[in-house]
């Protein structure tokens, strides 16, 4: 009788695992760990689509820790174009964190051992994402880019850079 109970327990456990494997929650959990894929599309300076190496539809990913200029604000096109030149068609590692309010995976993306968020900020193409009193994860890179006058921090820019959140409050969304 103990064998029968054990067999039933294992069958229920296996069935539960099968249900969990096929659930949408598990699908998101798969992306929580590092996975590989190819960048198939660059939306703007902080959002890309990556097709997983094991197949499936491309995943929309917001690069964690940065905020690039809006596409319609000064520096927005340059930011998106630089990211496109750097990663389009390239194999990257994705370290997923969570989904944002728009359904994108919030993730750190690594190309050939280089953190793309750090690279974008170091080039003056994005800000270190500020939250409350935090200067963000790439504050050091941003300080260096500002001091060197790189990208949107260049003294030759017609207007000083405006943080995207402030820009959206002043001008609304670029995507209306």
Number of C-alpha atoms within 10 A of each C-alpha: 6 7 8 9 10 11 12 12 12 12 12 12 12 12 12 11 11 11 11 13 14 10 11 10 10 13 12 15 14 13 19 18 12 15 16 18 20 19 22 18 17 22 16 21 28 24 21 25 21 26 20 20 14 8 8 8 9 17 18 22 25 26 25 22 22 25 23 26 27 25 19 13 16 17 23 19 18 17 25 25 16 16 22 20 11 14 19 17 16 15 19 25 23 25 20 23 17 16 16 12 8 8 12 17 26 22 23 21 25 20 14 10 9 12 15 22 28 23 17 29 29 24 22 25 30 32 31 26 19 16 9 6 6 10 14 16 17 21 20 15 20 25 16 15 23 19 11 15 16 18 22 26 21 17 13 11 13 9 11 12 17 16 17 19 13 10 17 14 9 9 10 11 14 11 7 4
